[in-house]
């Protein structure tokens, strides 16, 4: 379980996060929702210790993040994080060199799934294919937790569908996912928990399935209630 | 340790193309220089011979041709200066390119399942190996170039010089080519310490941005002060109290303090303060 406890983050005088708390349970897909600039990416960066927080605590299975944790949790940012001069095969080799949790079989499977050519250089890839490679590099790790930042951002509908298919495949099965996206409709039916953010605070955290069953509302309905009362 | 070696290898391979260009540039410019200068000298010699001068007279008027003549020319020192400048710039670039490249590679580096200090040490080791590599290759180039000069200039007009004499005749090169182990440790130790301090300064800037520049400059100032404090004491308060060997030991200690401080602060910044 990932526990985000009362975290505060300031950039200069501006408070981006103000006492944000939520949990992401194993085997669930948790979606962080909010307009641009509410701190969704900052939360993911903070979980990965890529940005320091001013207050609060983040625990992964009850422990603070340390170097060994990166074999159990991975972050797929909204842009590819490998050198542009690398071929896809080089990027895969880099991951294989450093991560014990790298699963080459799964990586090859995803190359087939996304119809990518290993010999393509990252600098020559379309935005859609870059997003797919980005997903591949994260999902081919045998980790318990996946953080994804806007995986559908700026890519065409067909690539989006392919990436959305990943969520219903065995590639994500039994893993915890924390995702930020503006394209809720693509994966709404897959989300287990939604965390609605605004102005650096959690406005509402709810179990999507319960709201669907008990109140007959979709996540988008709840978003309308919260953001446009 | 394995990850540190992998990272060092990775860092070296990232600089490899530019490194080959620097090596090629040095070899080509210096070879062109030695051929051009040798031919110019021989042109003058032949002119004087045609006028009926004897070899002895020519040597008296024109002087003998020595390799040291080349080392003072821009064709020889130019590529060395370019290499030094490139490596100095690279000390900064080796960190900043990971933040400002087309893809933010620092995300990946910081998410590797290894101590972040391995990145610091791998980058420092790469710089050190690149410097040593260039310095060693320059020695080989000098040997090749002096052989080329011997092919063009007859031994009658050639001043015989061995490698040591060539290096000693070249002021700033003496820093790069120490003649004793102690001198090597001092020169390269100070260089290594300076790289550590600059790295810490960069990490201050990457952690606190604008304020970090001030912290970095302050840290560099304090480091310099600590390092030279034995000399300051010697020339001010203590007025020549220490024997040279004591002063040397004290400076080794202050140097180690600066390196230890730099490593400790960098470790703290990389784990607690840095942001992507």
Interface residues (C-beta under 8 A of the other chain):
Chain A: X45 X48 X49 X50 X51 X52 X67 X68 X69 X70 X71 X74 X75 X77 X79 X80 X81 X82 X83 X84 X94 X97 X98 X99 X100 X122 X123
Chain B: X3 X6 X10 X14 X101 X102 X103 X104 X105 X107 X108 X110 X111 X112 X113 X114 X115 X116 X271 X272 X273 X274 X275 X276
